[in-house]
Amino acid sequence: MGLPTAILFDLDDTLISAHLHPRKAWTKALQSLDGLPGDPMAEDAATAIHTSAKWYWSDAERHRVGRLDILTARKTILTRAFKEIGWAEDEDLIDRLGRHFTEQRTNDTKLFPDAVETLDGLAQRGVRLGLITNGNAIEQRAKVDRFELARHFHHIQIEGEVGFGKPEERAYAHALEKLGTPVEETWIIGDNLDWEVVVPQRLGFYSIWRDPIGKGLPDGSEAKPDRIVTRLAELLED
């Protein structure tokens, strides 16, 4: 199968390793922050936080609001987790832990090794590239700037800047308009099965699921990606 006229890329956990292994990240944050209660152990507390986070992000409306105000979302997540493990609802501690985790995650975020190679290779083959990412305008734009990604794309679309995001249909329509390509000539790639597979397929996109750690589709998943890639460079193998 040949390459398309254009490809829309997701950002987090597609081009950059933003949210991989969250339980391990919370364990690291708990182990490196002073002033936490002694029990339970960091691993147990991380499990409670991870469970609370899964609950929080499972609701579409909470997800929409939370990704635009991540510190407030993490405060809600931590408050619920602290209650579950019997820690006092210490607002100062919750705020410090949320900020510490956010700072740590930012520092740990990296470009995937083959990201620039893939983007450059696609551009050299004449593929128009777009970036479409959900989240807060300041935080997402900071990632684009930090990793010098703007030079690779004809269009960069950040939810917090345009006022709408995936999986709203107008988000995909707006990106197509800016790229100047029809949906049947445009691929989309990302790690979220709803945002980059289910909804885009309904709209006519060729949808690629990015599986950066090779975990495979979740058990019981009804999503059927047109293609699954673990390495971004696989896109150059067409």
SERO-4910 file (N, C-alpha, C, O; in steps of 0.05 Angstrom, whole numbers):
BEGIN
 pado doro    nc1    nc2    nc3   cac1   cac2   cac3    cc1    cc2    cc3    oc1    oc2    oc3
  Met    A     17    -24      0      0      0      0     18     25      0     35     28     17
  Gly    A     13     43    -19     29     67    -20     22     87      1      2     84     15
  Leu    A     38    108      3     33    129     22     10    147     13      5    150    -11
  Pro    A     -3    160     32    -26    178     25    -16    206     18      8    212     19
  Thr    A    -35    223     12    -28    251      7    -21    265     33     -3    282     33
  Ala    A    -34    257     55    -29    271     81    -33    251    104    -47    231    102
  Ile    A    -19    257    126    -23    242    151    -26    261    174    -11    281    177
  Leu    A    -46    256    191    -50    271    216    -38    255    239    -45    232    243
  Phe    A    -20    267    254     -8    254    277    -19    264    303    -24    288    306
  Asp    A    -24    246    321    -28    253    349      0    261    361     20    256    348
  Leu    A      0    272    385     25    280    397     33    262    420     53    247    418
  Asp    A     18    262    442     26    247    466     24    217    462      3    206    454
  Asp    A     46    203    468     48    174    465     46    165    436     42    141    430
  Thr    A     49    184    418     51    178    389     78    188    379     94    172    369
  Leu    A     83    213    383    110    225    376    128    227    400    152    225    398
  Ile    A    116    232    423    131    235    448    120    216    469     96    209    469
  Ser    A    138    207    487    130    187    508    119    201    532    132    202    553
  Ala    A     95    212    530     85    230    551     72    215    575     75    223    597
  His    A     58    193    569     41    181    591     45    151    593     27    138    604
  Leu    A     67    141    585     72    112    587     77    105    617     89    121    631
  His    A     68     81    625     74     70    651     66     89    674     83     96    690
  Pro    A     41     98    676     33    117    696     37    107    725     44    123    742
  Arg    A     32     81    730     35     71    757     64     74    767     69     82    789
  Lys    A     83     67    749    111     70    756    118    100    760    134    106    778
  Ala    A    106    117    745    112    146    748    102    156    774    115    173    787
  Trp    A     78    147    783     68    155    809     85    144    832     90    158    851
  Thr    A     94    120    829    112    108    849    137    125    852    146    131    874
  Lys    A    149    133    830    173    149    830    167    176    843    184    186    859
  Ala    A    144    188    837    138    214    849    134    212    879    143    229    894
  Leu    A    120    191    888    116    186    916    142    181    931    145    190    954
  Gln    A    160    167    919    185    160    932    204    184    933    223    184    949
  Ser    A    200    205    917    218    227    915    207    253    927    220    274    925
  Leu    A    183    252    939    172    276    951    172    273    982    164    253    993
  Asp    A    183    293    995    184    294   1024    157    300   1036    140    313   1024
  Gly    A    153    289   1061    129    297   1076    105    279   1072     83    286   1081
  Leu    A    108    256   1059     86    238   1055     83    220   1080    102    215   1094
  Pro    A     58    212   1087     54    193   1109     70    167   1104     75    160   1081
  Gly    A     77    153   1125     94    129   1122     80    105   1110     92     89   1097
  Asp    A     54    102   1115     39     79   1106     15     89   1090      3    109   1097
  Pro    A      6     75   1069     18     51   1058     43     57   1042     51     80   1039
  Met    A     56     36   1033     81     39   1017     75     54    991     52     55    982
  Ala    A     96     65    979     92     81    955     79     65    933     62     76    918
  Glu    A     86     39    930     74     23    909     44     20    913     28     20    894
  Asp    A     35     16    938      7     14    944     -8     40    939    -30     40    928
  Ala    A      5     62    948     -8     88    943     -9     94    913    -29    105    904
  Ala    A     11     86    898     11     90    869    -11     74    856    -24     84    837
  Thr    A    -16     50    866    -38     34    855    -65     47    860    -82     48    842
  Ala    A    -68     59    884    -93     73    890    -97     97    872   -119    103    863
  Ile    A    -75    112    868    -77    136    851    -83    127    822    -98    140    808
  His    A    -70    106    813    -74     96    786   -103     88    782   -115     94    761
  Thr    A   -114     74    802   -143     66    801   -161     91    800   -180     91    784
  Ser    A   -155    111    817   -170    135    817   -168    150    790   -188    160    780
  Ala    A   -145    150    778   -141    163    753   -157    149    731   -169    162    714
  Lys    A   -157    122    731   -172    108    711   -202    115    713   -216    118    693
  Trp    A   -212    117    738   -240    125    742   -244    153    731   -264    158    717
  Tyr    A   -226    172    737   -230    199    728   -230    202    698   -248    214    687
  Trp    A   -211    189    685   -209    193    656   -228    175    640   -229    178    616
  Ser    A   -243    158    654   -262    141    640   -287    155    631   -302    145    613
  Asp    A   -292    178    642   -316    194    635   -309    215    614   -290    231    618
  Ala    A   -323    216    592   -316    234    570   -316    263    578   -299    278    570
  Glu    A   -336    271    593   -337    299    601   -316    307    621   -304    328    619
  Arg    A   -311    289    641   -289    294    660   -262    296    644   -245    313    650
  His    A   -259    278    625   -235    278    608   -232    304    594   -210    316    594
  Arg    A   -253    314    582   -251    339    566   -243    362    584   -226    378    577
  Val    A   -256    364    608   -250    386    627   -222    382    639   -207    402    641
  Gly    A   -215    358    646   -190    353    660   -166    357    643   -146    367    653
  Arg    A   -167    349    618   -143    352    601   -137    382    595   -114    388    587
  Leu    A   -156    399    599   -152    428    595   -143    441    621   -134    464    621
  Asp    A   -145    427    644   -136    437    670   -125    414    686   -138    404    704
  Ile    A   -101    405    678    -90    380    688    -85    381    718    -88    360    732
  Leu    A    -77    403    729    -71    404    758    -96    401    775    -96    387    795
  Thr    A   -118    413    766   -144    409    780   -153    380    777   -164    369    796
  Ala    A   -149    368    754   -156    340    750   -140    323    769   -151    305    782
  Arg    A   -115    328    772    -98    311    789   -105    316    819   -103    297    835
  Lys    A   -114    340    826   -124    344    853   -148    327    859   -149    315    881
  Thr    A   -166    325    840   -190    307    844   -181    278    846   -192    264    863
  Ile    A   -163    270    829   -153    242    829   -140    236    856   -145    215    867
  Leu    A   -122    253    865   -107    249    890   -125    249    914   -122    233    933
  Thr    A   -145    268    915   -163    269    937   -178    243    940   -182    233    962
  Arg    A   -188    232    918   -202    207    919   -184    184    927   -192    167    943
  Ala    A   -159    184    917   -141    163    925   -132    164    954   -131    144    968
  Phe    A   -127    188    964   -120    191    992   -142    181   1011   -136    168   1031
  Lys    A   -167    186   1004   -189    176   1020   -189    146   1019   -195    133   1040
  Glu    A   -184    134    996   -184    105    993   -163     91   1011   -168     70   1022
  Ile    A   -140    103   1013   -118     91   1028   -116    101   1057    -98     92   1072
  Gly    A   -134    119   1065   -135    128   1093   -117    150   1100   -112    155   1123
  Trp    A   -106    164   1080    -90    188   1085   -108    212   1089   -129    214   1077
  Ala    A    -99    230   1106   -115    254   1111   -116    271   1086    -98    272   1070
  Glu    A   -139    285   1083   -142    303   1059   -127    329   1064   -138    349   1071
  Asp    A   -101    327   1059    -82    350   1063    -80    365   1037    -65    356   1019
  Glu    A    -93    388   1034    -94    402   1009    -66    411   1000    -60    410    976
  Asp    A    -50    419   1019    -23    428   1012     -6    404   1001      8    407    981
  Leu    A     -8    381   1014      6    358   1005     -4    349    978     12    341    960
  Ile    A    -30    349    974    -42    341    949    -32    359    927    -25    350    905
  Asp    A    -31    385    932    -22    404    912      7    400    906     15    400    882
  Arg    A     24    396    926     53    391    922     58    366    906     75    365    888
  Leu    A     43    344    913     47    319    899     38    322    870     51    311    852
  Gly    A     15    335    865      6    339    837     26    354    821     31    347    798
  Arg    A     37    376    832     56    392    817     83    377    814     96    379    793
  His    A     91    362    834    115    347    832    113    325    811    132    321    795
  Phe    A     90    312    810     86    291    789     87    304    761     99    293    743
  Thr    A     73    327    758     72    340    732    100    349    723    107    345    700
  Glu    A    116    360    742    143    368    735    160    344    727    176    345    708
  Gln    A    157    323    743    173    298    737    165    287    710    183    279    695
  Arg    A    139    286    704    131    275    678    141    292    655    150    281    635
  Thr    A    141    318    659    152    335    638    181    329    633    190    327    610
  Asn    A    196    327    655    225    321    652    230    294    640    250    290    625
  Asp    A    213    274    645    217    247    635    207    244    606    214    224    593
  Thr    A    191    262    596    180    260    569    202    263    548    219    282    550
  Lys    A    203    245    529    223    245    508    210    241    481    188    230    479
  Leu    A    223    250    460    215    242    433    221    213    429    242    203    438
  Phe    A    203    198    416    210    171    409    234    172    389    235    190    373
  Pro    A    251    152    391    276    153    376    273    157    346    290    169    333
  Asp    A    252    146    335    249    147    306    229    168    297    221    169    273
  Ala    A    221    186    315    201    206    308    210    225    286    197    228    266
  Val    A    233    238    290    242    258    271    250    244    245    244    254    223
  Glu    A    262    221    246    269    206    222    244    200    206    244    203    181
  Thr    A    223    193    219    198    186    205    185    211    193    177    210    170
  Leu    A    183    232    208    171    257    198    187    267    174    175    276    154
  Asp    A    213    267    177    230    277    154    227    259    130    225    268    107
  Gly    A    226    232    135    223    214    112    197    217     98    196    215     73
  Leu    A    176    221    112    150    225    100    149    251     84    138    252     62
  Ala    A    160    272     95    161    298     81    177    296     56    169    307     35
  Gln    A    199    281     56    215    278     32    200    262     11    206    265    -13
  Arg    A    181    246     19    164    231      0    140    247     -9    123    236    -23
  Gly    A    138    272      0    116    289     -9     91    288      6     70    298     -2
  Val    A     91    275     30     67    272     46     63    298     63     82    307     76
  Arg    A     39    309     61     33    333     78     27    323    106     13    303    110
  Leu    A     38    336    126     36    327    154     21    347    171     25    371    169
  Gly    A      3    336    188    -11    353    207     -9    341    235     -5    317    238
  Leu    A    -11    358    255    -10    350    283    -36    358    295    -44    381    294
  Ile    A    -50    339    308    -76    345    321    -75    333    349    -75    309    352
  Thr    A    -75    350    369    -72    342    396    -92    355    415    -98    379    412
  Asn    A   -102    340    433   -119    350    454   -102    361    477    -79    355    480
  Gly    A   -115    378    494   -101    388    517    -99    418    519   -108    433    501
  Asn    A    -88    427    541    -85    455    548    -66    469    528    -46    457    519
  Ala    A    -73    493    520    -58    507    499    -29    512    507    -11    507    491
  Ile    A    -25    521    532      2    528    540     19    503    542     42    502    533
  Glu    A      8    482    555     24    457    559     30    443    533     53    434    529
  Gln    A     11    441    515     15    427    490     34    443    471     51    431    458
  Arg    A     30    469    471     48    485    454     77    484    464     96    485    449
  Ala    A     80    482    491    106    480    503    120    455    493    144    454    489
  Lys    A    105    433    491    117    408    481    125    411    451    146    402    444
  Val    A    108    423    436    115    428    407    141    444    405    158    437    389
  Asp    A    143    465    421    167    482    421    191    467    431    213    469    420
  Arg    A    188    453    454    210    440    466    224    420    447    248    418    446
  Phe    A    207    405    432    219    385    414    221    394    385    227    379    367
  Glu    A    218    421    381    222    433    355    206    419    333    217    411    312
  Leu    A    180    414    338    163    399    320    150    416    299    142    405    278
  Ala    A    148    442    303    132    458    285    142    457    256    127    458    237
  Arg    A    169    454    253    181    454    226    172    431    209    175    431    185
  His    A    161    410    222    153    386    207    125    387    195    118    371    178
  Phe    A    109    406    205     80    404    199     69    428    183     77    451    188
  His    A     51    421    165     36    442    151     15    454    168      7    477    165
  His    A      5    438    188    -16    448    205    -13    436    233     -9    412    236
  Ile    A    -14    453    253    -14    444    281    -40    453    295    -46    476    295
  Gln    A    -54    434    306    -80    439    317    -81    430    347    -79    406    352
  Ile    A    -83    449    365    -83    443    394   -111    451    404   -120    473    400
  Glu    A   -123    432    418   -150    435    428   -154    462    443   -172    477    438
  Gly    A   -135    468    461   -138    492    477   -135    518    462   -143    539    471
  Glu    A   -123    516    438   -120    540    421   -144    544    403   -152    567    398
  Val    A   -156    522    392   -178    525    373   -205    523    386   -225    531    374
  Gly    A   -206    512    411   -232    511    425   -248    486    421   -270    484    431
  Phe    A   -237    466    408   -250    440    404   -228    419    400   -206    425    391
  Gly    A   -235    394    405   -215    373    402   -228    346    396   -252    344    393
  Lys    A   -211    326    392   -220    299    387   -236    289    411   -228    295    434
  Pro    A   -258    274    408   -268    262    383   -290    279    369   -306    267    355
  Glu    A   -291    305    374   -311    321    360   -306    321    330   -283    324    321
  Glu    A   -327    317    315   -323    314    286   -311    339    274   -296    338    254
  Arg    A   -318    363    285   -307    388    274   -277    390    277   -264    404    262
  Ala    A   -266    375    297   -237    376    300   -223    363    276   -203    374    266
  Tyr    A   -234    341    266   -222    327    243   -228    343    217   -210    345    200
  Ala    A   -252    355    215   -259    370    192   -241    395    189   -233    402    167
  His    A   -236    408    212   -219    432    212   -190    425    203   -178    439    188
  Ala    A   -180    402    213   -153    394    206   -151    388    176   -132    395    163
  Leu    A   -172    374    165   -172    368    137   -173    394    120   -159    396    100
  Glu    A   -189    413    129   -191    438    114   -164    453    114   -156    463     93
  Lys    A   -150    453    136   -124    466    138   -103    451    122    -85    464    110
  Leu    A   -104    425    121    -85    410    105    -91    412     75    -73    409     59
  Gly    A   -117    416     69   -125    418     41   -127    391     27   -122    389      3
  Thr    A   -133    370     42   -135    343     31   -162    331     37   -173    336     59
  Pro    A   -172    314     20   -197    300     26   -192    277     45   -170    267     47
  Val    A   -212    268     59   -209    248     79   -200    222     68   -184    207     81
  Glu    A   -208    215     43   -200    190     31   -171    189     23   -160    168     16
  Glu    A   -157    212     24   -129    213     18   -112    219     43    -89    227     41
  Thr    A   -125    217     67   -112    225     91   -112    202    112   -133    190    117
  Trp    A    -89    196    123    -87    177    145    -87    192    172    -80    216    173
  Ile    A    -94    178    193    -91    189    220    -78    168    237    -84    144    235
  Ile    A    -60    176    255    -46    158    272    -45    168    301    -39    191    305
  Gly    A    -50    151    319    -49    158    348    -54    134    365    -61    112    356
  Asp    A    -50    138    392    -52    116    411    -80    112    423    -84     93    437
  Asn    A    -98    131    418   -125    129    430   -144    116    410   -148    126    388
  Leu    A   -155     93    418   -172     78    400   -197     93    392   -207     89    369
  Asp    A   -209    108    410   -233    124    403   -226    147    385   -239    152    364
  Trp    A   -206    162    392   -199    187    379   -185    183    352   -189    199    334
  Glu    A   -170    162    350   -154    158    325   -163    134    308   -153    129    287
  Val    A   -182    119    319   -192     96    303   -222     97    300   -232    100    277
  Val    A   -237     94    321   -266     90    319   -280    113    305   -293    110    285
  Val    A   -276    137    316   -289    161    304   -278    167    276   -293    171    257
  Pro    A   -251    169    273   -241    174    246   -249    155    225   -255    162    202
  Gln    A   -250    129    231   -260    109    212   -288    115    203   -295    112    179
  Arg    A   -305    123    222   -332    130    215   -333    154    196   -352    156    180
  Leu    A   -313    171    197   -312    194    180   -298    189    154   -298    207    136
  Gly    A   -286    165    151   -274    158    125   -244    158    125   -232    153    104
  Phe    A   -231    163    148   -201    162    150   -191    133    149   -205    114    157
  Tyr    A   -167    130    139   -151    105    143   -137    109    170   -122    128    173
  Ser    A   -144     92    189   -136     97    217   -115     77    227   -118     53    224
  Ile    A    -93     88    237    -71     72    247    -69     75    277    -67     98    287
  Trp    A    -69     53    291    -66     53    320    -36     51    327    -23     33    318
  Arg    A    -27     70    342      1     71    351      3     56    378     -9     64    398
  Asp    A     17     34    378     20     16    401     49     17    410     64     -2    404
  Pro    A     58     38    424     87     42    428    102     21    444    126     18    441
  Ile    A     87      7    461    101    -13    477     93    -42    469     99    -61    483
  Gly    A     78    -44    447     71    -70    437     52    -86    455     55   -111    457
  Lys    A     34    -73    468     16    -87    486     -7   -101    472    -19   -118    484
  Gly    A    -13    -94    448    -35   -105    433    -61    -92    441    -63    -77    460
  Leu    A    -82    -98    425   -108    -87    431   -119    -97    458   -114   -120    465
  Pro    A   -133    -80    473   -144    -89    498   -164   -112    495   -177   -114    474
  Asp    A   -165   -129    514   -185   -151    513   -213   -140    510   -221   -121    523
  Gly    A   -227   -152    491   -255   -144    487   -258   -119    470   -281   -109    466
  Ser    A   -236   -107    460   -238    -83    444   -254    -88    418   -249   -108    404
  Glu    A   -272    -70    412   -287    -72    388   -275    -56    365   -283    -57    342
  Ala    A   -254    -40    372   -241    -24    352   -224    -42    334   -212    -61    343
  Lys    A   -225    -36    308   -210    -51    288   -193    -32    271   -202    -24    250
  Pro    A   -170    -25    281   -152     -7    266   -146    -18    238   -145    -42    234
  Asp    A   -143      0    219   -135     -8    192   -107    -19    193    -99    -35    176
  Arg    A    -91    -10    212    -64    -18    215    -55    -13    244    -64      6    256
  Ile    A    -37    -29    254    -24    -24    280      6    -22    276     18    -39    263
  Val    A     18     -1    288     47      1    286     58      5    314     47     19    331
  Thr    A     80     -8    319     95     -4    345    116     17    341    119     35    358
  Arg    A    131     16    319    151     36    313    140     56    292    127     47    273
  Leu    A    146     81    296    137    101    276    150     96    249    137    101    228
  Ala    A    174     87    249    189     83    224    175     62    206    182     60    182
  Glu    A    157     46    217    142     27    200    126     42    179    121     30    158
  Leu    A    120     67    183    105     82    163    121     86    138    110     90    116
  Leu    A    148     85    140    165     90    117    169     64    101    182     64     80
  Glu    A    159     42    112    163     16     99    142     10     78    143    -12     66
  Asp    A    123     28     73    103     23     53    115     23     25    100     19      5
***
